[in-house]
Amino acid sequence: MTRPQSHILVVDDDEAVSRMIGMILADQDYAVSVYTHSPTALAAFAPGRYDLVITDIRMPIIGGLEVLQRVKAQEAAIPVIMITAHATVDLSIEALRKGAYDLLTKPFEPEELLSRVRNALRQTALIKENRELKDELAAWQGSIVGHSPQLLSVLETARKVAARDIPVLISGESGTGKELVARAICDYSRRKDARFVAINCGAIPEALLESELFGHRKGAFTGADRDHKGLLETADGGTLFLDEVGTLPLSVQKILLRFLQEQEFYRVGDTSPIKVDVRVLSATNLDLPVAVQSGAFREDLYYRLNVVHLRLPSLRQRRSDIPLLIAHFIKEQNQRFGTQVKGLTREAMEAMAQYDWPGNVRQLSNIIQAAMAIDGSDYLSLAVLAQLVEFPQKTATFTAEVSGLDYAAALACFEAGYFGQLLQISNGHIEEVAHRAGMNVATVYRKIKKYGLR
């Protein structure tokens, strides 16, 4: 399979070096534009034109660091490899702080250059792929708010199976958005223009549930004074969503299983089967395998419903989405009632982010609605939210190790752990660490160097 040709911009005022780099890259089938005059190279640069920039640091007129800054100002994601014969720690830090992908020291072997180039181009491909995936997911997820990896992983699977006409079981705690995911699957399926019929199986008395799902004939039981079309018939050609499917009584489970096997059912009191074309999506907050073991749920029905299983994370498992959800719910309420609430105070946001949210997204939505009804201030305060949520009291805790240190040593212990954890969370991306810590990149570099972190 032929690799798509990557276009590389090379800038080095040393004509022999620039020609050598160009030849090495061209020999590997890369498209190469070589310049020895940095202003001319910058004039040739345009977003989307190149996949990689390689530039010397020390050049007349416009030096490599300024080339780096100007290129990044036009296309932030493009990787830039800096070349220098005089590498120092300070110079390396400055180049990386300004966004360089890598630093290559002269003299270098051709294979070393090619290795760095391959790695940089691999990053470009991954960034492009991730951006396209995020854009696609953003368009797909609609009213589902969140960018946490835990949520996006589930949504990506849901997007893939949406077009396939197979049953999907969505599990998760109450309030995690199971019906929203079911509706999104329907909206991106071939049945998007047909009906989406939802039923909460736990909200309908057992005596009425069979009739509600499958319908009944006139005279089938006392009070059945006319024919009644059930939800399965109503959903013909579309999607039936069975919420809290784990609460279905065994008698109804048996009839539902037959429908999933044969794509036909009988109305209560009827002798003629009815065939319909319906995709069944289901959801539960119960542990269905446990229900199967106890005999409360049919094993054969469980496997019929569970062709694809989507497990939605709880809100406490995706805490990074809490600020996004809060902003979303505030915006909704502002639009609905004409209010001008801008957000939460910092203290209130910290408390909301640390709370465990047993009622998940639904509980968070209700709290924001109630808080905005109580207080119309620009920023909702912790005092207002504490009337609606029982936040845990903060207590000062110190380990024996830290409590035995003086202030400077205890602070150093905290900083080493703090920045080490941020590096892990950010996968080693220094600019993201700086953003999370509310510091500039140079300060973060000093801390990392001070504590010997990687």
NUZATOR-845209 format. One line per 5 residues: number of its first residue (from 1); for each residue x, y, z of C-alpha. Coordinates in nm, 4 decimals, m for minus. Last residue first. Example, Ala and Ser with C-alpha at 12.3 -4.5 7.8 and 13.67 -1.06 7.14 Angstrom:
REM residues 2
2> 1.3670 m0.1060 0.7140  1.2300 m0.4500 0.7800
***
This chain:
REM residues 454
454> 0.9809 1.2989 3.3861  1.0318 1.4583 3.7275  1.3735 1.5496 3.8711  1.2237 1.7663 4.1458  1.3896 2.0922 4.0433
449> 1.3694 2.0140 3.6697  0.9945 1.9616 3.6882  0.9519 2.2734 3.8997  1.1640 2.4845 3.6643  0.9725 2.3552 3.3621
444> 0.6434 2.4473 3.5329  0.7666 2.8002 3.5936  0.8697 2.8354 3.2267  0.5301 2.7076 3.1090  0.3312 2.9775 3.2874
439> 0.1128 2.8794 3.5798  m0.2578 2.8057 3.6326  m0.1789 2.4469 3.7378  m0.4098 2.2922 3.4776  m0.2812 2.5234 3.2041
434> 0.0821 2.4641 3.3002  0.0288 2.0881 3.2970  m0.1397 2.1209 2.9549  0.1616 2.3152 2.8268  0.3977 2.0496 2.9628
429> 0.2368 1.7554 2.7833  0.3660 1.4516 2.9750  0.0500 1.2419 2.9392  m0.1539 1.5269 3.0925  m0.2859 1.3171 3.3836
424> 0.0587 1.1672 3.4423  0.2322 1.5055 3.4300  m0.0327 1.6483 3.6614  0.0373 1.3689 3.9129  0.4103 1.4398 3.9105
419> 0.3377 1.8117 3.9452  0.1359 1.7561 4.2627  0.3600 1.4877 4.4132  0.6758 1.6980 4.3748  0.4900 2.0114 4.4848
414> 0.3556 1.8475 4.8021  0.6931 1.7132 4.9117  0.8550 2.0498 4.8382  0.5904 2.2230 5.0490  0.6498 1.9775 5.3349
409> 1.0259 2.0435 5.3145  0.9788 2.4206 5.3220  0.7256 2.4038 5.6076  0.9288 2.1760 5.8358  0.8693 1.8057 5.8163
404> 0.7136 1.5681 6.0725  0.3596 1.6338 5.9462  0.4650 1.5169 5.5990  0.5657 1.1611 5.6934  0.2901 1.1193 5.9510
399> 0.0400 1.1958 5.6794  m0.1558 1.5152 5.7120  m0.5295 1.5633 5.6954  m0.7202 1.8908 5.7178  m1.0913 1.8237 5.6987
394> m1.3332 1.9480 5.4363  m1.6971 1.8844 5.5223  m1.8839 1.6749 5.2693  m2.1307 1.8718 5.0541  m2.4961 1.8239 5.1361
389> m2.6481 1.9657 4.8199  m2.9456 2.2033 4.7906  m2.8811 2.4654 5.0593  m2.5084 2.4152 4.9992  m2.5634 2.5420 4.6429
384> m2.6668 2.8855 4.7720  m2.3732 2.9155 5.0153  m2.1327 2.7847 4.7502  m2.2227 3.0808 4.5324  m2.3897 3.1043 4.1932
379> m2.2213 3.3739 3.9846  m2.4047 3.6620 3.8186  m2.6659 3.6519 4.0929  m3.0185 3.5232 4.0182  m3.0506 3.3115 4.3329
374> m3.3298 3.0722 4.4276  m3.4491 2.9772 4.0774  m3.0879 2.9583 3.9561  m3.0043 2.7222 4.2427  m3.3056 2.5010 4.1679
369> m3.2224 2.4640 3.7995  m2.8545 2.4000 3.8775  m2.9477 2.1349 4.1343  m3.1910 1.9625 3.8973  m2.9287 1.9385 3.6222
364> m2.6720 1.7950 3.8638  m2.9230 1.5347 3.9841  m2.9994 1.4263 3.6273  m2.6273 1.4083 3.5472  m2.5529 1.1631 3.8311
359> m2.8047 1.0958 4.1097  m2.5262 0.9768 4.3437  m2.3292 1.2913 4.2538  m1.9896 1.2259 4.4227  m1.9050 1.5892 4.5077
354> m1.5485 1.7015 4.4263  m1.6364 1.8950 4.1093  m1.9342 2.0636 4.2783  m1.7180 2.1762 4.5713  m1.4489 2.3154 4.3405
349> m1.7128 2.4948 4.1325  m1.8638 2.6570 4.4425  m1.5262 2.7854 4.5631  m1.4458 2.9225 4.2166  m1.7799 3.1019 4.2009
344> m2.0254 2.9471 3.9591  m2.1367 3.0576 3.6137  m2.2532 3.3543 3.4114  m2.6162 3.3853 3.5233  m2.7967 3.6246 3.2896
339> m3.1623 3.5199 3.3085  m3.4077 3.5191 3.0169  m3.6061 3.2228 3.1531  m3.5497 2.9543 2.8893  m3.2287 3.0876 2.7393
334> m3.0712 3.1439 3.0803  m3.1883 2.7999 3.1971  m3.0308 2.6235 2.9008  m2.7061 2.8234 2.9348  m2.6854 2.7320 3.3031
329> m2.7400 2.3645 3.2155  m2.4614 2.3670 2.9552  m2.2150 2.5550 3.1788  m2.2800 2.3034 3.4580  m2.2364 2.0135 3.2162
324> m1.9036 2.1466 3.0911  m1.7811 2.2089 3.4492  m1.8804 1.8487 3.5465  m1.7180 1.6816 3.2432  m1.3757 1.6501 3.4116
319> m1.5497 1.4494 3.6850  m1.5964 1.1512 3.4550  m1.6150 0.8585 3.6976  m1.8074 1.0695 3.9506  m2.0655 1.1281 3.6765
314> m2.1261 0.7555 3.6389  m1.9895 0.5866 3.3282  m2.2297 0.4453 3.0668  m2.1887 0.0748 2.9887  m2.2784 m0.0011 2.6274
309> m2.3460 m0.3694 2.5531  m2.3910 m0.4962 2.1984  m2.5877 m0.8174 2.1350  m2.7265 m0.7828 2.4891  m3.0985 m0.7962 2.4198
304> m3.0986 m1.1529 2.2844  m2.8380 m1.2598 2.5420  m3.0541 m1.1324 2.8292  m3.3626 m1.2938 2.6776  m3.1942 m1.6372 2.6824
299> m3.0818 m1.5846 3.0434  m3.4310 m1.4972 3.1619  m3.4365 m1.2430 3.4448  m3.5386 m1.2927 3.8083  m3.3804 m1.6387 3.8239
294> m3.1170 m1.5374 4.0792  m2.8342 m1.6023 3.8317  m3.0110 m1.4018 3.5615  m3.0661 m1.1108 3.8002  m2.6932 m1.1179 3.8821
289> m2.6154 m1.1090 3.5079  m2.8674 m0.8203 3.4797  m2.6915 m0.5897 3.7258  m2.9648 m0.3263 3.7484  m2.9555 0.0271 3.6078
284> m3.1091 m0.0942 3.2857  m3.1521 0.0065 2.9235  m3.2978 m0.1439 2.6089  m3.2891 m0.0862 2.2345  m3.5210 m0.2924 2.0145
279> m3.5312 m0.2419 1.6378  m3.8802 m0.2934 1.5005  m4.0134 m0.4500 1.1788  m4.3583 m0.5847 1.2648  m4.5444 m0.9133 1.2188
274> m4.8773 m0.9698 1.3946  m4.9855 m1.3226 1.4863  m5.3532 m1.4235 1.4679  m5.5136 m1.5821 1.7742  m5.5953 m1.2651 1.9697
269> m5.6855 m1.2236 2.3392  m5.3739 m1.0213 2.4243  m5.2181 m0.9192 2.0927  m4.9954 m1.1871 1.9491  m4.6319 m1.1425 1.8490
264> m4.3998 m1.1502 1.5475  m4.0319 m1.0815 1.4781  m3.9641 m1.4535 1.5328  m3.6757 m1.4584 1.7812  m3.7115 m1.1061 1.9216
259> m4.0896 m1.1541 1.9396  m4.0530 m1.4847 2.1200  m3.8215 m1.3226 2.3754  m4.0725 m1.0428 2.4357  m4.3444 m1.2984 2.5120
254> m4.1253 m1.4817 2.7662  m4.0086 m1.1555 2.9259  m4.3739 m1.0552 2.9709  m4.4438 m1.3563 3.1930  m4.1111 m1.3125 3.3726
249> m4.2032 m0.9608 3.4869  m3.9994 m0.6792 3.3282  m3.7997 m0.4855 3.5924  m3.4645 m0.5471 3.4215  m3.5873 m0.3578 3.1162
244> m3.5476 m0.0302 3.3043  m3.6095 0.1578 2.9766  m3.7308 m0.0445 2.6797  m3.6698 0.1687 2.3704  m3.8648 0.0626 2.0598
239> m3.7231 0.1858 1.7288  m3.8852 0.2398 1.3891  m4.0506 0.0511 1.1052  m4.3345 m0.0555 1.3358  m4.3100 0.1489 1.6582
234> m4.6865 0.1717 1.7067  m4.7145 m0.2017 1.6570  m4.4595 m0.2635 1.9314  m4.6254 0.0007 2.1506  m4.9547 m0.1870 2.1569
229> m5.2637 m0.1213 1.9412  m5.5864 m0.1561 2.1391  m5.9068 m0.3103 2.0090  m6.2158 m0.1911 2.1938  m6.4112 m0.2378 2.5190
224> m6.1277 m0.4056 2.7067  m6.2712 m0.3223 3.0503  m6.2798 m0.6799 3.1714  m6.0410 m0.8877 2.9628  m5.9828 m0.9844 2.5982
219> m6.3215 m0.8279 2.5057  m6.1746 m0.6116 2.2273  m5.8338 m0.7405 2.1282  m5.5174 m0.6419 2.3081  m5.1901 m0.4541 2.2553
214> m4.8358 m0.5961 2.2641  m4.6461 m0.3530 2.4849  m4.9257 m0.1815 2.6766  m5.1320 m0.5014 2.6933  m4.8377 m0.6924 2.8440
209> m4.7657 m0.4075 3.0869  m5.1165 m0.3646 3.2221  m5.1260 m0.6360 3.4895  m4.7563 m0.5749 3.5726  m4.8249 m0.2122 3.6658
204> m4.6367 0.0394 3.4476  m4.3465 0.2524 3.5812  m4.0814 m0.0207 3.5842  m4.1002 m0.0873 3.2121  m4.0384 0.2770 3.1269
199> m4.1498 0.2887 2.7636  m3.9951 0.4721 2.4708  m4.1144 0.4821 2.1086  m3.8823 0.6321 1.8464  m4.0862 0.6612 1.5271
194> m3.9422 0.6570 1.1764  m3.7157 0.9164 1.0118  m3.4047 0.7941 1.1966  m3.4747 0.4297 1.1156  m3.1652 0.3880 0.8970
189> m2.9672 0.4667 1.2116  m2.8038 0.7892 1.3241  m3.1065 0.9338 1.5040  m3.1848 0.5941 1.6606  m2.8383 0.5673 1.8157
184> m2.8714 0.9246 1.9438  m3.2117 0.8416 2.0947  m3.0627 0.5425 2.2785  m2.7738 0.7568 2.4055  m3.0175 1.0172 2.5393
179> m3.2221 0.7367 2.6980  m2.9181 0.6131 2.8916  m2.8259 0.9566 3.0227  m2.6420 0.8852 3.3494  m2.9416 0.9640 3.5716
174> m2.9897 0.6193 3.7172  m2.6684 0.4164 3.7126  m2.5516 0.2530 3.3938  m2.6435 m0.0041 3.1324  m2.7309 0.0300 2.7661
169> m2.8265 m0.2922 2.5863  m2.8181 m0.2713 2.2059  m3.0211 m0.4855 1.9660  m2.9000 m0.5001 1.6042  m2.9787 m0.2986 1.2894
164> m2.6249 m0.1781 1.2267  m2.6105 0.1946 1.1531  m2.5965 0.2912 1.5198  m2.3297 0.0284 1.5975  m2.0327 0.2521 1.5146
159> m2.1781 0.5609 1.6795  m2.2497 0.3649 1.9987  m1.8886 0.2444 2.0102  m1.7658 0.6038 1.9728  m2.0128 0.7169 2.2371
154> m1.8810 0.4662 2.4905  m1.5187 0.5739 2.4363  m1.6218 0.9399 2.4429  m1.7726 0.8988 2.7891  m1.4679 0.7495 2.9624
149> m1.2292 0.9712 2.7633  m1.4031 1.2814 2.9041  m1.5461 1.5208 2.6459  m1.8953 1.5769 2.7795  m2.2495 1.6838 2.6943
144> m2.4931 1.4479 2.5230  m2.7342 1.6855 2.3454  m2.5930 1.6093 2.0003  m2.3547 1.3140 2.0292  m2.3092 1.2786 1.6543
139> m2.1866 1.6238 1.5589  m1.9413 1.6247 1.8497  m1.8413 1.2669 1.7694  m1.7592 1.3567 1.4101  m1.5635 1.6628 1.5178
134> m1.3839 1.4567 1.7822  m1.2998 1.1856 1.5285  m1.1745 1.4399 1.2757  m0.9587 1.6067 1.5414  m0.8296 1.2699 1.6636
129> m0.7345 1.1651 1.3094  m0.5626 1.4970 1.2411  m0.3734 1.4815 1.5697  m0.2786 1.1183 1.5036  m0.1545 1.1952 1.1522
124> 0.0507 1.4897 1.2747  0.1956 1.2764 1.5554  0.2997 1.0111 1.3035  0.4601 1.2887 1.1006  0.6703 1.3880 1.4023
119> 0.7730 1.0293 1.4744  0.8660 0.9675 1.1118  1.0709 1.2893 1.1003  1.2597 1.2041 1.4195  1.3466 0.8586 1.2823
114> 1.4453 1.0065 0.9469  1.6867 1.2506 1.1101  1.8437 0.9731 1.3203  1.8709 0.7522 1.0115  2.0551 1.0274 0.8247
109> 2.3134 1.0594 1.1066  2.3438 1.3854 1.2945  2.6051 1.6586 1.3286  2.4356 1.8698 1.4487  2.1818 1.8396 1.7293
104> 1.8126 1.7687 1.6647  1.5450 1.9258 1.8882  1.1865 1.7982 1.8791  0.8221 1.9104 1.8639  0.8940 2.2805 1.9083
99> 0.6076 2.4692 2.0765  0.7534 2.7879 2.2217  0.8262 2.6129 2.5502  1.0104 2.3404 2.3617  1.2397 2.5952 2.1956
94> 1.2953 2.7843 2.5226  1.3680 2.4641 2.7142  1.6154 2.3480 2.4510  1.7906 2.6861 2.4490  1.8198 2.6858 2.8280
89> 1.9525 2.3283 2.8350  2.2081 2.4044 2.5638  2.2381 2.2806 2.2055  2.4995 2.4550 1.9914  2.4975 2.2862 1.6507
84> 2.1238 2.3370 1.6158  1.8259 2.1878 1.4328  1.4635 2.2486 1.5422  1.1862 2.0063 1.4419  0.8442 2.1703 1.4053
79> 0.5166 1.9790 1.4319  0.2017 2.1426 1.2847  m0.0804 2.1714 1.5399  m0.0703 2.5483 1.5946  m0.1027 2.6459 1.2292
74> m0.0662 3.0207 1.1640  0.0764 3.1268 1.5001  0.2764 2.8036 1.5082  0.4565 2.9012 1.1867  0.5313 3.2502 1.3176
69> 0.6600 3.1178 1.6515  0.8822 2.8513 1.4955  1.0268 3.0947 1.2427  1.0972 3.3260 1.5377  1.2835 3.0469 1.7136
64> 1.4691 2.9646 1.3906  1.6123 3.3111 1.3399  1.4832 3.5704 1.0959  1.7457 3.8010 0.9383  2.0414 3.5595 0.9823
59> 1.9987 3.1984 1.0990  2.0727 3.0147 1.4254  1.7868 2.7762 1.5071  1.7834 2.5633 1.1915  1.4378 2.4673 1.0709
54> 1.2453 2.1490 0.9905  0.8714 2.2036 0.9313  0.6214 1.9175 0.8991  0.2922 1.8387 0.7250  0.2984 2.1327 0.4838
49> 0.0341 2.3218 0.2832  m0.2451 2.3006 0.5423  m0.1787 2.6451 0.6860  0.0483 2.8472 0.4574  0.4267 2.8720 0.4370
44> 0.5845 3.0143 0.1197  0.6322 3.3610 0.2710  0.7900 3.1982 0.5757  1.0396 3.0177 0.3520  1.1247 3.3404 0.1709
39> 1.1877 3.5175 0.5036  1.4068 3.2217 0.6158  1.6464 3.2238 0.3188  1.8175 2.8860 0.2704  1.4962 2.7195 0.1582
34> 1.4145 2.3545 0.0761  1.0651 2.2300 m0.0188  1.0449 1.8504 0.0180  0.7890 1.5922 m0.0967  0.8785 1.2731 0.0919
29> 0.9632 0.9648 m0.1135  1.2322 0.8332 0.1248  1.5105 0.9546 m0.1101  1.3416 1.2943 m0.1011  1.4037 1.3083 0.2750
24> 1.7751 1.2326 0.2557  1.8186 1.4628 m0.0475  1.6433 1.7570 0.1212  1.8458 1.7134 0.4386  2.1698 1.7165 0.2336
19> 2.0624 2.0262 0.0385  1.9777 2.2100 0.3633  2.3130 2.1142 0.5129  2.5155 2.2219 0.2077  2.3212 2.5478 0.1718
14> 2.3745 2.6528 0.5329  2.0904 2.9034 0.5784  1.8605 2.6230 0.6913  1.4832 2.5986 0.6347  1.3191 2.2691 0.5326
9> 0.9425 2.2461 0.4641  0.8096 1.8893 0.4462  0.5192 1.7595 0.2352  0.3965 1.4096 0.3197  0.3081 1.1677 0.0384
4> 0.0292 0.9257 0.1258  0.1948 0.5858 0.1803  0.1465 0.3372 m0.1025  0.0000 0.0000 0.0000
***
